[in-house]
Amino acid sequence: MSIGLNHTIVHSRDQRRSAVFFSEILGLEPPRRYAHFDVVQLDNGVTLDFMDSDSAIEVQHYAFLVDEHEFDAIFERIQERSIPFWADPQHQLANEINTNDGGRGLYFDDPSGHRLEIITRPYGSGG
């Protein structure tokens, strides 16, 4: 058996709102309820298990590798919702898309402040 990531917990201010945001913006199936989590299933079998947190949210970074068609669709949804986006993780290059490794990428935040990224080429893949 090979080792692979199965799931991770995403702490949120409003788990349902965050789970719905992720599923809608990424074009995935709506979240399902499992125990006290709202679960978003990614296409590679990994789940994001959203959980409410009463404590301060420690901002995390979640990067998603997508193909060119998915990038266009996600970018369109970002623009339709007027979600701010950047070409860099420091949020300095507003309203720009990067072309790292010959692909495209951008950063945006979820409702709890987590930093999300979509890229069409893995880092270090050249281009």
Backbone as a ProteinNet text record, in pm:
[ID]
protein_1_A
[PRIMARY]
MSIGLNHTIVHSRDQRRSAVFFSEILGLEPPRRYAHFDVVQLDNGVTLDFMDSDSAIEVQHYAFLVDEHEFDAIFERIQERSIPFWADPQHQLANEINTNDGGRGLYFDDPSGHRLEIITRPYGSGG
[TERTIARY]
84.1	0	88.4	56.8	131.7	71.9	147.9	102.3	44	-73.4	-138.3	-218.5	-236.3	-317.2	-463.5	-533	-673.3	-765.4	-734.1	-816.2	-737.1	-785.2	-730.7	-845.2	-829.5	-932.9	-904.4	-1007.3	-997.6	-1079.7	-1010.9	-1079.5	-1139.8	-1264.2	-1338.7	-1420	-1451	-1541	-1685	-1717.3	-1849.7	-1826.1	-1821.2	-1779	-1866.4	-1995.8	-2085.3	-2057.3	-2047.9	-2021.1	-1889.3	-1785.8	-1655.2	-1658.1	-1723.3	-1730.7	-1806.4	-1915.5	-1992.5	-1908.7	-1837.2	-1749.4	-1648.3	-1577	-1477.4	-1540.5	-1651.3	-1710.7	-1760.6	-1822.2	-1873.5	-1761.5	-1664	-1558.9	-1471.7	-1452.5	-1371	-1452.8	-1585.9	-1669.7	-1684	-1688	-1698.9	-1840.8	-1866.2	-1996.2	-2020.1	-2145.3	-2174.5	-2120.5	-2088	-2036.3	-2139	-2089.3	-2177.6	-2143.5	-2237.3	-2218.9	-2164.2	-2060.1	-2008	-1970.6	-2037.2	-2019.5	-2041.9	-1944	-1960.7	-1884.3	-1851.8	-1778.7	-1868.9	-1836.3	-1887.7	-1771.3	-1791.3	-1682.6	-1692.3	-1580.7	-1569.9	-1475.1	-1524.2	-1447.2	-1373.5	-1240.7	-1161.9	-1157.4	-1122	-1123.2	-1019.5	-915.3	-811.5	-836.5	-958.6	-994.7	-970.4	-898	-872.2	-996.8	-1025.4	-1135.8	-1084.2	-1154.1	-1134	-1249.8	-1219.1	-1321.3	-1330.1	-1433.9	-1449.8	-1510.9	-1453.5	-1496.7	-1496.7	-1604	-1609.7	-1504.2	-1450	-1352.7	-1390.5	-1395.5	-1421.9	-1294.2	-1181	-1051.9	-1016.6	-914.1	-864.1	-822.7	-854.9	-821.5	-676.7	-598.3	-461.9	-470	-430.4	-442.2	-353.2	-411.6	-341.7	-337.6	-254.9	-243.7	-285.5	-377.3	-423.6	-405.5	-322.2	-294.4	-358	-422.7	-493.3	-435.9	-392.4	-343.8	-464.2	-483.4	-598.8	-551.6	-634.4	-597	-638.9	-603	-629.5	-779	-860	-1004.9	-1061	-1018.2	-1063.9	-1017.8	-893.9	-843.9	-936.2	-969.6	-1057.9	-1192.1	-1249.7	-1380.9	-1374.7	-1271	-1256	-1231.9	-1145.4	-1116.1	-1243.4	-1326.1	-1452.7	-1542.1	-1548.4	-1629.9	-1572.7	-1440.7	-1376.7	-1416.2	-1410	-1444.1	-1593.1	-1679.7	-1824.4	-1859	-1786.5	-1812.7	-1732.4	-1654.7	-1568.5	-1476.1	-1420.3	-1326.1	-1187.9	-1125	-989.7	-894.1	-800.4	-701.3	-567.3	-462.1	-325.9	-243	-132	-38.6	64.5	66.3	170	111	178.5	126.1	130.5	210.9	219.4	108.7	26.1	-85.1	-34.4	72.9	127.9	86.6	67.3	37.1	-111.2	-192.1	-337.6	-386.2	-492.2	-558.8	-465.8	-368.1	-274.9	-270.7	-231.6	-211.6	-63.7	-3.8	137.5	150.9	271.1	299.3	417.5	422.2	531.7	535.6	655.8	679.2	604.6	572.8	505.8	356.7	302.4	158.4	94.6	-19.8	-87.3	-121.6	-122.2	-157.3	-208.3	-287.7	-334.1	-370.6	-380	-410.9	-537	-616.2	-734.5	-764.9	-850.1	-879.2	-1019.1	-1035.8	-1167.8	-1232.9	-1358.6	-1428	-1362.8	-1281.1	-1213.7	-1073	-1030.6	-898.7	-789.3	-822.7	-721.7	-679.2	-551.3	-495.6	-509.5	-584.5	-605.8	-526.6	-484.7	-405.8	-451.9	-461.9	-483	-365	-311.9	-198.8	-224.8	-170.1	-187.8	-61.8	47	170.2	229.5	275.4	338.8	467.7	499.8	624.5	742.9	837.4	958.9	942.8	826.7	803.3	860.9	919.2	980.8	883.2	926.9	837.1	890.5
-118.2	0	124.2	219.2	344.7	441	541.4	639.8	759	800.4	916.8	991	1117.9	1197.9	1159.6	1132.4	1093.6	1210.7	1287.3	1403.1	1498	1619.6	1715.7	1798.2	1844.9	1925.7	2072.7	2143.8	2287	2359.5	2427.7	2503.1	2629.2	2658.1	2766	2844.7	2967.8	3049.2	3001.3	2956.2	2902.5	2787.3	2665.2	2550.6	2528.3	2544.6	2522.1	2624.3	2751.1	2857.5	2832.3	2795.7	2769.8	2648.1	2540.8	2419.2	2446	2518.8	2553.5	2642.5	2739	2826.1	2743.1	2653.7	2569	2488.7	2421	2333.8	2415.3	2529	2609.4	2672.5	2733.5	2803.8	2706.2	2583.9	2484.2	2398.2	2414.6	2336.9	2191.7	2165.9	2030	2002	1876.9	1838.4	1914.4	1941.5	2009.5	1928.4	1996.9	1925.2	1829.8	1721.6	1627.1	1631.8	1593.5	1594.5	1458.6	1457.9	1337.1	1372	1307.5	1338.3	1488.3	1558.4	1702.9	1784.5	1723.1	1789.7	1815.5	1918.6	1936	1898.9	1796.3	1733.2	1766.6	1815.7	1842.2	1738.5	1664.4	1558.4	1616.7	1603.2	1644.2	1529.6	1559.1	1457.9	1347.4	1373.1	1272.2	1186.5	1194.1	1111.2	1174.6	1283.8	1354	1433.1	1439.8	1523.8	1637	1749.3	1862.1	1857.4	1836.5	1819.8	1949.1	2026.9	2158	2145	2220.3	2215	2356	2390.7	2520.7	2528.2	2648.1	2671	2798.3	2789	2906.6	2985.8	2924.6	2990.5	3073.3	3152	3226.7	3127.4	3159.2	3071.3	3094.2	2987.9	2996.3	2978.2	3081.1	3079.8	2970.3	2891.2	2783.5	2816.1	2742.5	2757.5	2626.2	2634.6	2516.8	2544.8	2464.1	2481.6	2366.7	2400.9	2303	2303.8	2186	2168.5	2141.2	2226	2215.6	2220.4	2171.3	2183.4	2321.6	2351.4	2484.3	2515.8	2418.1	2438.5	2468.9	2390.9	2414.5	2550.6	2588.5	2719.8	2829.6	2821.8	2922.8	2927.4	2811.6	2805.3	2862.3	2826.4	2878	3028.2	3072.8	3215.8	3293.7	3238.1	3303.2	3316.4	3211.7	3218.7	3320.7	3329.5	3429.7	3569.4	3593	3724.7	3754.8	3656.5	3677.8	3719.4	3667.3	3698.7	3818.4	3878	3992.7	3959.3	3839.5	3796.4	3852.1	3923.4	3972.1	3855.4	3875.8	3772.8	3838.1	3757.4	3806.1	3703	3749.5	3660.8	3602.3	3650.9	3609.8	3582.8	3499.5	3464.7	3580.8	3682.6	3797.1	3900.4	3873.6	3963.8	4103.4	4106.4	4233.1	4263.6	4159.1	4176.4	4151.1	4251.9	4238.9	4233	4154.3	4142	4094.5	4012.5	3955.7	3804.6	3737.2	3592.1	3568.4	3474.2	3444.3	3338.6	3327.4	3228.5	3140.7	3106.9	3024.7	2888.4	2843.2	2712.6	2694.7	2806	2798.2	2772.9	2777.3	2759.4	2888.7	2875.8	2992.1	2962.5	3068.1	3052.2	3181	3167.6	3283.8	3243.7	3343.8	3326.6	3404.7	3350.7	3419.7	3362.5	3431.7	3389.7	3332	3238.7	3183.4	3267.6	3240.7	3322.9	3325	3225.5	3223.1	3281.3	3326.2	3386.6	3293.6	3165.4	3074.1	3119.1	3100.5	3139	3021.7	3042.8	2939.4	2973.8	2870.6	2888.2	2787.2	2831.5	2738.5	2753.7	2641.5	2639.4	2534.6	2559.9	2463.8	2378.7	2414.4	2334.9	2323.5	2204.8	2190.9	2273.9	2323.5	2398	2311.1	2370.9	2299.8	2214.1	2224.1	2139.5	2199.5	2318.5	2380.8	2462.4	2500.5	2575.9	2707.4
0	0	0	-86.8	-88.5	13.7	47.8	145.8	73.2	116.2	57.2	162.2	141.6	231.8	214.2	323.7	320.4	349.7	454	489.4	577.8	587.2	680.8	736.4	858.1	921.9	893.5	851.5	824.2	930.6	1021.1	1125.8	1065.4	1102.3	1038.3	1139.7	1103.2	1184.7	1169.2	1046.8	1014.8	918.4	971.4	891.1	769.5	782.2	668.3	558.7	598.3	500.9	428.3	504	443	351.7	395.2	312.9	183.5	192.4	72.3	-18.8	38.3	-40.3	-118.3	-49	-115.2	-228.2	-199.5	-301.3	-420.8	-395.5	-506.3	-587.9	-522.8	-595.9	-675.2	-621.4	-691.7	-787.6	-787.2	-878.5	-837	-707.1	-654.2	-606.7	-571.7	-516.8	-386.6	-352.7	-226	-107.7	2.2	119	176.1	235.3	303.7	451.8	531.7	676.6	720.2	803.4	863.8	1007.9	1102.6	1245.5	1263.9	1316.7	1335.7	1231.4	1119	1010.8	890.4	813.8	678.5	587.2	505.3	430.1	281.6	227.4	84	25.6	-72.6	-138.5	-258.7	-260.2	-376.4	-476.3	-599.7	-705.4	-685.9	-605.6	-584.1	-461	-403.7	-290.5	-154.4	-149.5	-24	14.5	144.7	189.7	277	268.4	357.6	454.9	582.1	685.4	766.2	740.5	802.3	940.5	1035.9	1174.1	1231.4	1301.2	1368.7	1477.3	1494.5	1600.5	1675	1806.8	1889.4	1915	1891.7	1910.8	1787.7	1800.4	1685.2	1576.2	1453.8	1341.8	1301.3	1305	1253.6	1101.9	1031.5	885.7	827.3	740.7	670.1	521.2	449.3	304.6	240	145	71.1	-77.2	-144.7	-286.9	-364.7	-474.6	-556.8	-697.4	-742.3	-878.5	-967.4	-1067.6	-1156.8	-1301.4	-1393.6	-1534.3	-1586.2	-1708.3	-1765.4	-1770.3	-1807.3	-1813.6	-1673.8	-1572.8	-1435.6	-1385.1	-1419.7	-1379.2	-1431.9	-1560.7	-1619.7	-1549	-1519.3	-1454	-1312	-1236.9	-1100.4	-1104.2	-1194.4	-1206.8	-1241.5	-1326.1	-1360.9	-1236.7	-1154.8	-1032.6	-933.3	-925.1	-839.1	-885.2	-1014.3	-1068	-1051.6	-1075.5	-1059.4	-917.5	-820	-678.5	-629.1	-717.7	-682	-564.8	-566.9	-463.8	-499.5	-408.2	-436.2	-462	-554.5	-585	-613.1	-599.1	-614	-689.7	-747.2	-815.9	-720.3	-595.7	-501.3	-363	-283.5	-150.7	-51.2	-77.1	12.7	-12.8	-113.3	-149	-188.3	-264.6	-312.6	-456.6	-538.1	-680.5	-704.2	-669.2	-676.8	-821.4	-841.6	-971.4	-1082.5	-1043.5	-1141	-1125.2	-1232.2	-1234.5	-1259.6	-1186.9	-1211.9	-1321.4	-1374.5	-1479	-1438.1	-1310.2	-1257.7	-1326.4	-1357.6	-1419.2	-1551.4	-1618.6	-1747.8	-1737.9	-1618.9	-1600.5	-1553.4	-1489	-1431.9	-1286.1	-1205.9	-1066.4	-1007	-901.4	-826.9	-686.2	-600.3	-458.9	-424.9	-332.3	-281.7	-144.2	-68.6	68.7	80	174.2	203.6	313.6	348.7	448.9	587.1	620.7	750.4	743.7	624.9	609.7	563.3	537.9	486.1	346.9	317.9	188.5	91.9	-14.4	-114.9	-239.6	-309.5	-430.6	-533.9	-657.8	-768.7	-864.2	-909.5	-1002.4	-1109.3	-1227.2	-1336.9	-1359.7	-1295.3	-1303.1	-1164	-1123.7	-992.5	-986.1	-868	-850.6	-886.2	-957.3	-996.7	-1120.6	-1188.5	-1305.8	-1433.1	-1424.4	-1540.2	-1622	-1737.6	-1825.5	-1867
[MASK]
+++++++++++++++++++++++++++++++++++++++++++++++++++++++++++++++++++++++++++++++++++++++++++++++++++++++++++++++++++++++++++++++

